């Protein structure tokens, strides 16, 4: 259906925009995952004439295996799985630590601007690709607590075996390549340079969110 490789994030975003055009000028918000997801979110928001926002969340890692998520935290919400072996004090300290990091990131990217209210809006959650998907799944769960009308996840590439998980956890899942030979997101782009903080800030300033 698509070439197995994208020129850059912009090309991937243009292709995703085509699949999302029914949301043009609708009661929708594009939420991008910093930093790599922001150039895609910027392009999609511009093409669909929608406001652009960022989604900030971090997984809470198990004390003995940080890669294993036991929950996730946003600036104002927390989700936790039941792990009786994990001390409550550890979880509480991690929530405080991670929330502090998220507030710093929000201030860096958005200044003092309040996030867009997502209640009853379609949320189009965008990243430049899915590897494990753990953080994105945590973001979906946290976003549900804000009662959006729909959660649509849009990504250029993901491993084939994670496809059923995302189709189940979203109201709509839009993708370009589900690879059976997945070896990292960057391998699907000719140009996969790291996105800098100042680029994120600039893109967010250009696409002013709705009040």
N, CA, C and O of each residue as an XYZ file, in Angstrom:
844
protein
N       0.836     -1.208      0.000
C       0.000      0.000      0.000
C       0.871      1.259      0.000
O       0.606      2.190     -0.760
N       1.909      1.296      0.846
C       2.842      2.419      0.879
C       4.242      1.878      0.682
O       4.503      0.700      0.926
N       5.151      2.750      0.238
C       6.554      2.363      0.233
C       6.937      1.982      1.653
O       6.366      2.482      2.623
N       7.899      1.102      1.757
C       8.290      0.631      3.092
C       9.128      1.665      3.849
O       9.578      1.409      4.966
N       9.329      2.813      3.243
C      10.134      3.838      3.918
C       9.593      5.233      3.563
O       9.219      5.496      2.420
N       9.562      6.107      4.561
C       9.104      7.484      4.345
C      10.319      8.382      4.147
O      11.392      8.136      4.698
N      10.124      9.434      3.345
C      11.207     10.406      3.150
C      11.546     11.065      4.486
O      12.713     11.150      4.867
N      10.512     11.532      5.195
C      10.699     12.185      6.498
C       9.356     12.212      7.225
O       8.369     11.652      6.747
N       9.330     12.860      8.369
C       8.097     12.925      9.166
C       6.986     13.680      8.427
O       5.805     13.366      8.575
N       7.380     14.675      7.633
C       6.379     15.484      6.919
C       5.632     14.631      5.897
O       4.407     14.708      5.799
N       6.363     13.825      5.141
C       5.705     12.958      4.160
C       4.731     12.003      4.861
O       3.608     11.799      4.400
N       5.174     11.427      5.971
C       4.300     10.511      6.728
C       3.044     11.232      7.204
O       1.948     10.673      7.172
N       3.212     12.483      7.648
C       2.072     13.264      8.146
C       1.079     13.592      7.033
O      -0.133     13.573      7.250
N       1.594     13.892      5.848
C       0.712     14.196      4.710
C      -0.132     12.973      4.360
O      -1.325     13.096      4.085
N       0.488     11.799      4.371
C      -0.232     10.550      4.081
C      -1.283     10.262      5.156
O      -2.381      9.802      4.843
N      -0.951     10.529      6.411
C      -1.925     10.336      7.499
C      -3.076     11.339      7.379
O      -4.231     11.001      7.636
N      -2.752     12.571      6.986
C      -3.788     13.609      6.828
C      -4.869     13.166      5.863
O      -6.052     13.431      6.076
N      -4.456     12.486      4.794
C      -5.412     11.979      3.800
C      -6.416     11.028      4.440
O      -7.602     11.037      4.110
N      -5.920     10.216      5.357
C      -6.784      9.219      6.011
C      -7.646      9.834      7.111
O      -8.582      9.208      7.607
N      -7.315     11.073      7.483
C      -8.025     11.747      8.579
C      -8.892     12.906      8.088
O      -9.431     13.655      8.902
N      -9.033     13.065      6.775
C      -9.655     14.297      6.251
C     -11.118     14.477      6.665
O     -11.644     15.588      6.599
N     -11.779     13.397      7.090
C     -13.175     13.561      7.552
C     -13.247     14.421      8.814
O     -14.318     14.909      9.174
N     -12.090     14.609      9.497
C     -12.077     15.426     10.726
C     -11.722     16.893     10.461
O     -11.603     17.684     11.396
N     -11.554     17.247      9.198
C     -11.201     18.633      8.856
C     -12.272     19.596      9.366
O     -13.469     19.376      9.187
N     -11.803     20.676     10.010
C     -12.707     21.720     10.521
C     -13.790     21.168     11.453
O     -14.901     21.695     11.487
N     -13.480     20.130     12.195
C     -14.484     19.529     13.090
C     -14.159     19.876     14.544
O     -13.185     20.574     14.827
N     -14.976     19.384     15.441
C     -14.758     19.611     16.874
C     -13.684     18.633     17.365
O     -13.956     17.724     18.148
N     -12.463     18.849     16.882
C     -11.363     17.912     17.123
C     -10.096     18.654     17.499
O      -9.930     19.836     17.198
N      -9.206     17.934     18.162
C      -7.903     18.477     18.566
C      -6.832     17.467     18.188
O      -7.003     16.266     18.400
N      -5.729     17.950     17.630
C      -4.579     17.084     17.366
C      -3.651     17.145     18.576
O      -3.168     18.215     18.945
N      -3.410     15.997     19.182
C      -2.500     15.904     20.329
C      -1.256     15.161     19.885
O      -1.344     14.008     19.463
N      -0.105     15.797     19.971
C       1.113     15.129     19.526
C       2.021     14.798     20.708
O       2.024     15.487     21.728
N       2.787     13.727     20.538
C       3.708     13.270     21.577
C       5.069     13.920     21.329
O       5.687     13.669     20.294
N       5.550     14.758     22.268
C       6.864     15.377     22.064
C       7.969     14.317     22.179
O       7.791     13.339     22.905
N       9.091     14.480     21.493
C       9.253     15.553     20.544
C       8.962     15.082     19.128
O       8.512     15.863     18.291
N       9.217     13.806     18.859
C       9.130     13.292     17.484
C       7.763     13.370     16.852
O       7.647     13.441     15.629
N       6.713     13.356     17.677
C       5.360     13.397     17.127
C       4.895     14.790     16.751
O       3.891     14.939     16.055
N       5.614     15.823     17.205
C       5.134     17.196     17.003
C       5.190     17.637     15.532
O       4.234     18.258     15.066
N       6.270     17.344     14.775
C       6.240     17.726     13.351
C       5.076     17.078     12.589
O       4.504     17.700     11.694
N       4.721     15.835     12.940
C       3.571     15.190     12.302
C       2.277     15.864     12.734
O       1.413     16.155     11.907
N       2.149     16.111     14.040
C       0.954     16.774     14.554
C       0.768     18.149     13.947
O      -0.352     18.556     13.637
N       1.876     18.866     13.778
C       1.847     20.212     13.189
C       1.300     20.160     11.763
O       0.429     20.947     11.394
N       1.817     19.234     10.975
C       1.406     19.105      9.574
C      -0.061     18.670      9.474
O      -0.819     19.195      8.658
N      -0.449     17.703     10.314
C      -1.838     17.211     10.301
C      -2.805     18.314     10.746
O      -3.855     18.509     10.134
N      -2.446     19.030     11.810
C      -3.296     20.124     12.310
C      -3.464     21.210     11.244
O      -4.552     21.756     11.065
N      -2.367     21.513     10.537
C      -2.410     22.531      9.478
C      -3.316     22.060      8.331
O      -4.146     22.823      7.838
N      -3.151     20.804      7.914
C      -3.937     20.281      6.790
C      -5.414     20.145      7.124
O      -6.271     20.326      6.259
N      -5.711     19.826      8.372
C      -7.111     19.607      8.769
C      -7.736     20.841      9.423
O      -8.899     20.824      9.825
N      -6.935     21.921      9.523
C      -7.392     23.176     10.143
C      -7.938     22.925     11.549
O      -9.066     23.286     11.885
N      -7.087     22.290     12.348
C      -7.434     21.972     13.739
C      -6.379     22.531     14.676
O      -5.243     22.762     14.262
N      -6.745     22.754     15.953
C      -5.749     23.185     16.927
C      -4.776     22.049     17.256
O      -5.121     20.869     17.199
N      -3.560     22.444     17.598
C      -2.517     21.482     17.963
C      -2.169     21.637     19.439
O      -2.008     22.748     19.943
N      -2.061     20.525     20.105
C      -1.657     20.510     21.513
C      -0.678     19.357     21.703
O      -0.552     18.500     20.828
N       0.009     19.332     22.830
C       0.883     18.199     23.139
C       0.255     17.358     24.236
O      -0.536     17.854     25.037
N       0.612     16.090     24.266
C       0.182     15.219     25.352
C       1.431     14.864     26.161
O       2.422     14.372     25.620
N       1.361     15.119     27.439
C       2.499     14.848     28.315
C       2.110     13.796     29.345
O       1.249     14.028     30.193
N       2.748     12.652     29.261
C       2.552     11.634     30.291
C       3.820     10.802     30.380
O       4.603     10.730     29.433
N       4.005     10.184     31.519
C       5.166      9.312     31.712
C       4.728      8.043     32.414
O       3.860      8.060     33.286
N       5.350      6.939     32.014
C       5.012      5.688     32.692
C       5.719      5.625     34.033
O       6.808      6.176     34.198
N       5.101      4.956     34.982
C       5.734      4.677     36.272
C       6.350      3.287     36.158
O       5.639      2.295     35.997
N       7.666      3.224     36.240
C       8.356      1.947     36.095
C       8.385      1.168     37.407
O       8.386      1.749     38.492
N       8.408     -0.149     37.286
C       8.549     -1.016     38.462
C       9.903     -0.740     39.108
O      10.886     -0.539     38.394
N       9.982     -0.723     40.457
C      11.263     -0.387     41.112
C      12.422     -1.310     40.727
O      13.581     -0.899     40.784
N      12.119     -2.562     40.332
C      13.184     -3.506     39.985
C      13.332     -3.703     38.482
O      14.211     -4.437     38.029
N      12.480     -3.052     37.721
C      12.575     -3.112     36.264
C      11.874     -1.884     35.692
O      10.664     -1.897     35.464
N      12.640     -0.833     35.464
C      12.061      0.464     35.077
C      11.307      0.403     33.751
O      10.422      1.223     33.508
N      11.648     -0.568     32.884
C      10.966     -0.688     31.596
C       9.557     -1.248     31.749
O       8.707     -1.051     30.881
N       9.314     -1.941     32.847
C       8.001     -2.548     33.084
C       7.079     -1.521     33.732
O       7.309     -1.098     34.865
N       6.035     -1.121     33.007
C       5.145     -0.063     33.504
C       4.149     -0.623     34.516
O       3.490     -1.633     34.266
N       4.051      0.050     35.662
C       3.027     -0.323     36.654
C       1.926      0.737     36.724
O       0.979      0.623     37.502
N       2.073      1.765     35.895
C       1.082      2.840     35.859
C       1.616      3.988     35.029
O       2.643      3.869     34.361
N       0.913      5.083     35.081
C       1.340      6.265     34.337
C       0.788      7.506     35.011
O      -0.182      7.457     35.766
N       1.439      8.621     34.713
C       1.046      9.879     35.341
C       1.039     10.994     34.295
O       1.905     11.048     33.421
N       0.050     11.879     34.400
C       0.053     13.118     33.619
C       0.156     14.251     34.643
O       0.377     14.000     35.827
N      -0.004     15.493     34.189
C       0.123     16.602     35.142
C      -0.997     16.610     36.168
O      -0.829     17.135     37.268
N      -2.146     16.026     35.813
C      -3.277     16.100     36.750
C      -4.007     14.773     36.918
O      -5.109     14.739     37.466
N      -3.403     13.678     36.452
C      -4.104     12.396     36.534
C      -3.109     11.254     36.692
O      -1.956     11.352     36.272
N      -3.574     10.175     37.303
C      -2.725      8.999     37.522
C      -3.530      7.735     37.253
O      -4.710      7.653     37.592
N      -2.874      6.746     36.638
C      -3.464      5.409     36.558
C      -2.466      4.425     37.148
O      -1.260      4.560     36.939
N      -2.952      3.451     37.872
C      -2.075      2.472     38.526
C      -2.629      1.074     38.347
O      -3.826      0.840     38.514
N      -1.736      0.133     38.000
C      -2.106     -1.274     38.024
C      -1.893     -1.785     39.449
O      -1.182     -1.169     40.244
N      -2.507     -2.895     39.750
C      -2.395     -3.457     41.095
C      -1.125     -4.300     41.205
O      -1.017     -5.367     40.602
N      -0.176     -3.802     41.980
C       1.071     -4.533     42.227
C       1.360     -4.518     43.720
O       2.039     -3.617     44.213
N       0.848     -5.510     44.443
C       1.017     -5.531     45.904
C       2.487     -5.565     46.353
O       2.806     -5.187     47.480
N       3.382     -6.023     45.454
C       4.806     -6.112     45.812
C       5.511     -4.758     45.771
O       6.635     -4.631     46.257
N       4.869     -3.758     45.203
C       5.513     -2.439     45.071
C       5.121     -1.557     46.248
O       3.935     -1.328     46.485
N       6.124     -1.054     46.997
C       5.809     -0.208     48.163
C       5.043      1.056     47.767
O       5.351      1.695     46.761
N       4.055      1.397     48.567
C       3.227      2.582     48.316
C       4.082      3.850     48.299
O       3.845      4.767     47.513
N       5.087      3.879     49.189
C       5.960      5.068     49.289
C       6.706      5.294     47.965
O       6.869      6.431     47.521
N       7.154      4.201     47.347
C       7.865      4.303     46.061
C       6.957      4.937     45.009
O       7.371      5.838     44.280
N       5.721      4.458     44.939
C       4.770      4.959     43.942
C       4.507      6.446     44.170
O       4.509      7.234     43.225
N       4.282      6.822     45.427
C       3.986      8.231     45.740
C       5.149      9.142     45.365
O       4.944     10.231     44.831
N       6.394      8.683     45.652
C       7.577      9.489     45.311
C       7.734      9.610     43.798
O       8.081     10.675     43.288
N       7.477      8.514     43.080
C       7.582      8.532     41.621
C       6.554      9.477     41.000
O       6.860     10.195     40.048
N       5.345      9.474     41.534
C       4.302     10.371     41.023
C       4.742     11.827     41.178
O       4.608     12.619     40.245
N       5.262     12.175     42.343
C       5.739     13.548     42.597
C       6.894     13.896     41.653
O       6.915     14.972     41.055
N       7.856     12.969     41.525
C       9.037     13.213     40.682
C       8.646     13.372     39.208
O       9.081     14.313     38.544
N       7.833     12.456     38.709
C       7.451     12.493     37.295
C       6.564     13.690     36.973
O       6.686     14.302     35.912
N       5.674     14.012     37.901
C       4.784     15.157     37.675
C       5.591     16.460     37.619
O       5.270     17.365     36.848
N       6.620     16.540     38.428
C       7.497     17.716     38.414
C       8.186     17.834     37.041
O       8.281     18.926     36.482
N       8.657     16.713     36.513
C       9.290     16.711     35.182
C       8.300     17.137     34.098
O       8.645     17.892     33.188
N       7.070     16.643     34.208
C       6.047     16.991     33.216
C       5.691     18.470     33.268
O       5.480     19.103     32.233
N       5.625     19.016     34.478
C       5.319     20.460     34.605
C       6.422     21.304     33.977
O       6.156     22.317     33.331
N       7.670     20.867     34.178
C       8.803     21.578     33.561
C       8.682     21.544     32.031
O       8.882     22.553     31.356
N       8.350     20.363     31.505
C       8.195     20.221     30.058
C       7.049     21.091     29.536
O       7.173     21.737     28.495
N       5.936     21.101     30.268
C       4.795     21.908     29.844
C       5.163     23.385     29.825
O       4.809     24.111     28.896
N       5.867     23.818     30.849
C       6.275     25.233     30.925
C       7.219     25.573     29.774
O       7.126     26.647     29.178
N       8.129     24.645     29.469
C       9.075     24.854     28.368
C       8.336     24.996     27.039
O       8.616     25.910     26.263
N       7.392     24.091     26.780
C       6.718     24.050     25.484
C       5.538     25.012     25.372
O       5.295     25.584     24.310
N       4.804     25.189     26.480
C       3.544     25.940     26.402
C       3.518     27.201     27.259
O       2.548     27.958     27.220
N       4.593     27.433     28.042
C       4.601     28.603     28.921
C       3.518     28.467     29.981
O       3.382     27.417     30.609
N       2.751     29.530     30.177
C       1.687     29.515     31.199
C       0.314     29.189     30.606
O      -0.704     29.285     31.292
N       0.294     28.809     29.347
C      -0.984     28.535     28.688
C      -1.607     27.243     29.224
O      -0.929     26.223     29.350
N      -2.876     27.297     29.530
C      -3.580     26.098     30.007
C      -3.799     25.130     28.848
O      -4.009     25.556     27.712
N      -3.752     23.824     29.134
C      -4.041     22.856     28.074
C      -5.487     22.995     27.580
O      -6.356     23.479     28.305
N      -5.728     22.571     26.360
C      -7.081     22.589     25.783
C      -7.973     21.612     26.549
O      -7.546     20.511     26.899
N      -9.199     22.021     26.801
C     -10.180     21.123     27.426
C     -10.627     20.107     26.367
O     -11.075     20.483     25.284
N     -10.499     18.820     26.697
C     -10.762     17.769     25.712
C     -12.153     17.165     25.800
O     -12.541     16.371     24.943
N     -12.899     17.531     26.821
C     -14.228     16.939     27.019
C     -15.095     17.135     25.766
O     -15.216     18.243     25.244
N     -15.684     16.048     25.308
C     -16.610     16.026     24.158
C     -15.967     16.366     22.813
O     -16.671     16.560     21.822
N     -14.631     16.440     22.774
C     -13.944     16.674     21.494
C     -13.364     15.350     20.977
O     -13.076     14.438     21.752
N     -13.203     15.270     19.668
C     -12.434     14.167     19.088
C     -10.954     14.458     19.303
O     -10.473     15.542     18.974
N     -10.246     13.500     19.849
C      -8.815     13.670     20.090
C      -8.053     12.800     19.094
O      -8.226     11.581     19.061
N      -7.209     13.438     18.284
C      -6.359     12.709     17.335
C      -4.951     12.677     17.913
O      -4.226     13.671     17.877
N      -4.583     11.532     18.440
C      -3.296     11.363     19.131
C      -2.256     10.890     18.121
O      -2.418      9.847     17.487
N      -1.176     11.679     17.980
C      -0.212     11.462     16.899
C       1.195     11.250     17.441
O       1.646     11.976     18.327
N       1.889     10.240     16.897
C       3.314     10.065     17.172
C       3.990      9.647     15.868
O       3.317      9.326     14.888
N       5.337      9.653     15.862
C       6.038      9.324     14.612
C       6.206      7.822     14.412
O       6.780      7.389     13.413
N       5.709      7.029     15.353
C       5.751      5.580     15.238
C       5.583      4.936     16.603
O       5.722      5.594     17.634
N       5.286      3.661     16.599
C       5.100      2.911     17.839
C       6.154      1.816     17.888
O       6.324      1.061     16.931
N       6.859      1.738     19.008
C       7.798      0.635     19.221
C       7.122     -0.376     20.153
O       6.499     -1.328     19.682
N       7.238     -0.180     21.458
C       6.509     -1.058     22.394
C       5.062     -0.608     22.552
O       4.161     -1.429     22.727
N       4.844      0.728     22.489
C       3.496      1.266     22.615
C       3.047      1.502     24.046
O       1.941      1.993     24.272
N       3.892      1.158     25.024
C       3.471      1.262     26.430
C       3.094      2.679     26.839
O       2.070      2.895     27.486
N       3.934      3.651     26.454
C       3.664      5.031     26.854
C       2.412      5.568     26.172
O       1.626      6.294     26.780
N       2.234      5.205     24.902
C       1.050      5.653     24.167
C      -0.224      5.043     24.753
O      -1.245      5.722     24.866
N      -0.164      3.786     25.117
C      -1.319      3.131     25.743
C      -1.663      3.796     27.076
O      -2.834      3.962     27.417
N      -0.624      4.173     27.820
C      -0.845      4.884     29.086
C      -1.480      6.243     28.825
O      -2.360      6.673     29.572
N      -1.035      6.921     27.763
C      -1.610      8.226     27.410
C      -3.093      8.089     27.063
O      -3.905      8.930     27.448
N      -3.442      7.025     26.333
C      -4.844      6.790     25.966
C      -5.693      6.632     27.223
O      -6.771      7.213     27.342
N      -5.183      5.835     28.155
C      -5.939      5.577     29.375
C      -6.147      6.858     30.184
O      -7.222      7.091     30.736
N      -5.112      7.674     30.242
C      -5.208      8.945     30.971
C      -6.165      9.903     30.249
O      -6.949     10.598     30.895
N      -6.101      9.941     28.926
C      -6.982     10.821     28.152
C      -8.453     10.448     28.319
O      -9.319     11.323     28.301
N      -8.739      9.166     28.480
C     -10.132      8.726     28.687
C     -10.763      9.406     29.897
O     -11.972      9.638     29.925
N      -9.940      9.724     30.899
C     -10.464     10.340     32.123
C     -10.959     11.763     31.874
O     -11.666     12.336     32.703
N     -10.577     12.333     30.714
C     -11.047     13.686     30.373
C     -12.329     13.641     29.525
O     -12.839     14.682     29.112
N     -12.834     12.448     29.273
C     -14.117     12.237     28.578
C     -14.183     12.895     27.187
O     -15.108     13.654     26.901
N     -13.194     12.597     26.327
C     -13.321     13.072     24.947
C     -14.424     12.296     24.231
O     -14.821     11.220     24.677
N     -14.919     12.847     23.117
C     -15.944     12.146     22.334
C     -15.371     10.861     21.750
O     -15.983      9.796     21.830
N     -14.174     10.982     21.156
C     -13.490      9.830     20.555
C     -11.989      9.988     20.737
O     -11.478     11.105     20.816
N     -11.286      8.861     20.803
C      -9.816      8.897     20.750
C      -9.389      8.176     19.475
O      -9.616      6.979     19.299
N      -8.762      8.953     18.598
C      -8.236      8.414     17.337
C      -6.717      8.441     17.447
O      -6.145      9.503     17.695
N      -6.057      7.322     17.274
C      -4.595      7.300     17.264
C      -4.134      7.197     15.815
O      -4.627      6.363     15.055
N      -3.173      8.062     15.436
C      -2.654      8.087     14.068
C      -1.131      7.998     14.091
O      -0.458      8.880     14.625
N      -0.600      6.942     13.517
C       0.859      6.753     13.457
C       1.252      6.213     12.083
O       0.475      5.500     11.447
N       2.460      6.553     11.626
C       2.903      6.024     10.335
C       3.251      4.536     10.378
O       2.979      3.803      9.428
N       3.857      4.091     11.489
C       4.382      2.719     11.506
C       4.307      2.109     12.896
O       4.419      2.804     13.907
N       4.117      0.800     12.924
C       4.106      0.056     14.188
C       4.394     -1.408     13.886
O       4.247     -1.840     12.743
N       4.805     -2.182     14.898
C       4.986     -3.614     14.684
C       3.632     -4.288     14.458
O       2.649     -3.964     15.125
N       3.591     -5.213     13.524
C       2.339     -5.891     13.153
C       1.646     -6.516     14.367
O       0.420     -6.472     14.477
N       2.428     -7.094     15.271
C       1.803     -7.819     16.391
C       1.185     -6.913     17.451
O       0.470     -7.398     18.328
N       1.447     -5.602     17.389
C       0.792     -4.686     18.332
C      -0.501     -4.092     17.772
O      -1.235     -3.399     18.477
N      -0.766     -4.369     16.509
C      -1.947     -3.817     15.835
C      -3.264     -4.135     16.563
O      -4.066     -3.225     16.773
N      -3.512     -5.397     16.953
C      -4.786     -5.693     17.624
C      -4.972     -4.944     18.943
O      -6.094     -4.592     19.309
N      -3.868     -4.702     19.654
C      -3.940     -3.992     20.947
C      -4.463     -2.582     20.726
O      -5.361     -2.127     21.435
N      -3.895     -1.886     19.733
C      -4.292     -0.497     19.498
C      -5.676     -0.395     18.865
O      -6.406      0.564     19.116
N      -6.034     -1.369     18.055
C      -7.389     -1.354     17.493
C      -8.427     -1.547     18.595
O      -9.539     -1.026     18.510
N      -8.060     -2.288     19.614
C      -8.973     -2.532     20.733
C      -9.050     -1.325     21.680
O     -10.121     -1.008     22.199
N      -7.920     -0.660     21.900
C      -7.851      0.393     22.919
C      -8.267      1.774     22.412
O      -8.396      2.704     23.208
N      -8.479      1.921     21.113
C      -8.846      3.219     20.549
C     -10.247      3.151     19.939
O     -10.779      2.068     19.694
N     -10.827      4.309     19.701
C     -12.101      4.352     18.973
C     -11.866      4.232     17.476
O     -12.711      3.741     16.728
N     -10.691      4.698     17.063
C     -10.287      4.563     15.651
C      -8.770      4.547     15.614
O      -8.111      5.348     16.277
N      -8.223      3.625     14.829
C      -6.762      3.516     14.737
C      -6.358      3.674     13.279
O      -6.775      2.902     12.416
N      -5.535      4.693     13.017
C      -5.124      5.019     11.653
C      -3.615      4.812     11.545
O      -2.852      5.372     12.332
N      -3.184      4.007     10.571
C      -1.755      3.748     10.415
C      -1.450      3.560      8.936
O      -2.353      3.397      8.116
N      -0.164      3.585      8.613
C       0.262      3.410      7.228
C       0.963      2.075      7.014
O       0.702      1.387      6.027
N       1.845      1.707      7.928
C       2.586      0.445      7.806
C       2.513     -0.318      9.125
O       2.859      0.218     10.178
N       2.063     -1.566      9.066
C       2.163     -2.482     10.213
C       3.174     -3.550      9.798
O       2.850     -4.463      9.039
N       4.390     -3.426     10.300
C       5.502     -4.229      9.788
C       5.681     -5.551     10.540
O       5.685     -5.595     11.770
N       5.828     -6.619      9.763
C       6.149     -7.922     10.354
C       7.661     -8.062     10.569
O       8.128     -9.030     11.169
N       8.409     -7.084     10.074
C       9.875     -7.103     10.235
C      10.326     -5.805     10.896
O      11.218     -5.119     10.397
N       9.704     -5.481     12.014
C       9.938     -4.206     12.686
C      11.279     -4.234     13.436
O      11.532     -5.123     14.248
N      12.132     -3.240     13.145
C      13.419     -3.149     13.850
C      13.692     -1.708     14.277
O      14.803     -1.201     14.119
N      12.674     -1.064     14.812
C      12.835      0.313     15.279
C      12.171      1.305     14.347
O      12.196      1.143     13.127
N      11.569      2.346     14.937
C      10.811      3.349     14.166
C      11.703      4.050     13.145
O      11.294      4.253     12.001
N      12.912      4.420     13.549
C      13.806      5.201     12.696
C      14.160      4.535     11.376
O      14.503      5.219     10.411
N      14.081      3.214     11.320
C      14.427      2.479     10.098
C      13.413      2.687      8.980
O      13.669      2.327      7.831
N      12.265      3.265      9.315
C      11.223      3.479      8.314
C      11.253      4.901      7.742
O      10.353      5.296      7.001
N      12.281      5.656      8.087
C      12.444      7.032      7.593
C      13.829      7.204      6.984
O      14.824      6.745      7.544
N      13.885      7.871      5.829
C      15.193      8.256      5.269
C      15.831      9.310      6.177
O      17.019      9.245      6.495
N      15.018     10.274      6.581
C      15.493     11.354      7.452
C      14.743     11.249      8.781
O      13.539     11.493      8.846
N      15.470     10.883      9.836
C      14.843     10.717     11.156
C      15.672     11.464     12.209
O      16.023     10.928     13.260
N      15.966     12.723     11.875
C      16.762     13.528     12.808
C      15.985     13.796     14.082
O      14.756     13.864     14.081
N      16.727     13.948     15.168
C      16.087     14.264     16.440
C      15.438     15.648     16.358
O      16.021     16.589     15.821
N      14.234     15.753     16.894
C      13.517     17.032     16.914
C      13.957     17.800     18.156
O      13.969     17.264     19.264
N      14.317     19.064     17.951
C      14.833     19.869     19.076
C      13.688     20.582     19.805
O      12.619     20.822     19.244
N      13.951     20.907     21.067
C      12.937     21.596     21.884
C      12.474     22.895     21.233
O      11.280     23.196     21.219
N      13.422     23.667     20.694
C      13.018     24.968     20.131
C      12.149     24.799     18.880
O      11.326     25.662     18.575
N      12.332     23.680     18.152
C      11.460     23.395     17.009
C      10.031     23.110     17.485
O       9.061     23.569     16.882
N       9.923     22.352     18.568
C       8.604     22.036     19.147
C       7.901     23.321     19.558
O       6.731     23.526     19.237
N       8.623     24.188     20.273
C       8.047     25.454     20.759
C       7.550     26.299     19.587
O       6.457     26.862     19.632
N       8.374     26.377     18.537
C       8.025     27.182     17.358
C       6.745     26.654     16.684
O       5.861     27.429     16.318
N       6.663     25.329     16.529
C       5.482     24.740     15.874
C       4.217     24.952     16.698
O       3.145     25.197     16.144
N       4.340     24.857     18.013
C       3.182     25.042     18.886
C       2.729     26.504     18.898
O       1.543     26.782     19.075
N       3.658     27.431     18.713
C       3.304     28.850     18.691
C       2.570     29.224     17.412
O       1.716     30.112     17.415
N       2.899     28.552     16.327
C       2.270     28.861     15.031
C       0.832     28.370     15.008
O      -0.052     29.074     14.521
N       0.586     27.174     15.528
C      -0.776     26.630     15.515
C      -1.449     26.922     16.853
O      -1.421     26.109     17.777
N      -2.044     28.090     16.928
C      -2.686     28.505     18.173
C      -3.884     27.639     18.484
O      -4.750     27.458     17.627
N      -3.959     27.091     19.705
C      -5.133     26.289     20.050
C      -6.390     27.134     20.192
O      -6.325     28.342     20.424
N      -7.526     26.479     20.049
C      -8.801     27.158     20.270
C      -8.976     27.467     21.748
O      -8.412     26.782     22.601
N      -9.739     28.475     22.045
C      -9.993     28.816     23.443
C     -10.877     27.748     24.065
O     -11.216     27.838     25.245
